[in-house]
Amino acid sequence: MVESSIFLMKAQENLQAAQLCHDHGLHNACASRAYYGMFQAAAAILIARGFAFDSKKHLDHAQVQSLFANELINRRKIFQGRFKSYLYDAEFLRGVADYKTISISHTQAKRQMHKAKEFIDAIKKELHHDQS
């Protein structure tokens, strides 16, 4: 459970960083941090639900996304179906923000912040439900 708590803490830190970036007009950094917050929250709930990751390696983005969608949405129905696209869409925007010659707009960053908050809040609620 310790690993899960650490990833949730990192997710919340990245969400705060994304909000600060958004508030200061740093839309590319906002999109990037929002994605990492969502990714780390997904890792936290997966670990809490018994999925193991090699602690000597970096988390694999495709593996976390696939497990979250297939196991926690499709199979176990813990999260609503709309969350399936949230991680994929956020990673796409992060790729644009970090690696493309175009920039994330204010509207895209604002939308990404809303989705990241919704996603992370749903995972926090589920993790707190597990603890009670």
N, C-alpha and C positions, 0 to 999 in steps of 0.2 A: 504494500500500500504506500510505502514511502516514495517509490519511483513515481507513482501516480500523482501524489501530492506535489512533488517537485515539478512535474510537467504542467500541472494545473497552475502552479505559481508562475512558471515561465509564460504560460498562456496569458494570464492576467497582466503580467508585466508588458508583454508585447501589445496587448490591447490598449493599455495605458499609453505606450509609446506611439501607437497608431493614432490615438486620439490627440496627443500633443502635436504630432506631425500634421494631422488634419487641421487642427486649430491654427497652425502657423503657415498653412498653405503649401505644405510639403506633401503633395498628393502621391508622388511616386513612392516615397518612403512610407506613407500611410498604408498604401495598398500592400507593400511588402510586409510590413509589421503585422497587419491585420491577418494576412495569410498565415504567417508563422504562429500567431496566437491561436488560430483555428486548428492548425496542424498539431500543435502541442496539446491542445485540449482534446483532440481526437485520440492522440497517443495516451493521454491520461485515462480516459474512459476505457480504452482497449486494455490497458495494463490492469486497471481495476477489475475488469471482467475476465481476467485470467489469460490474456494473450501475452506471450513472452517475446521479447525482442533481445537480440544479442547486445549486451551492454558494452561490448568492446567495439561495436560498429556504430556508425551514424544510423539514425532511423531512416528507413527507406520510405520516401514520400509515396510512391505508388503502392507499396504494401499497406501503409497506414490508411490511405484513401480507400483501397480495395476492401480491407477488413472492415473499416467503418461502414461502408455502404452495404457490403454483402452480409456481414454478420449482425450489425447493430440496427440496420434499417430493414433490409430485405428479410433476413431469417428470423431475428428475434423481435423485430418490430418495436424496438425501444425508442427510436426517434422517428419523427415524421419524414415522409418521403422527400419533401422539398430539400431537406438537409443534404441529400445525396449530391446534388449539383453544387452546393455551397463550396465544398473543398476544391472540386475541380475548377470551378469558375474563379475562385480566389487564387489558385495556383497559376491559372492562365494570366490573370491581371498582374500577379507578381512577376511573371515572366516578361510581360510588356514593360512594367515599371523598371525592372532590373537590367533587361537585355535588349530592348528595342530602341529605335531612334525616335519613337513617339512617346508622348507622356500621358499619364493618367489625368483625366479631367477632374475638376471639382465635384461634378455630379457622380462620376464613377467612384471617387474616393468616399464620398458621403454614403453612397449605396453600399460600398464594401464595409464601411464602419458599422452600418446598421446590421448587415448580415453577420459580421463577426461578433457583435454584441449578442445577437439573438442565438447564434450557434454556441458560443461559450457559455452563455447563461443557461441554455438547455442542458449542457453537459454538467455544469456546476450543480444544477438542480438534481440531476440524476445521481451524481456522486454523493451529494448530501443525503439523498433518499437512501442510498446504499448504506450509509453510515448510521442511519437512525433505526 
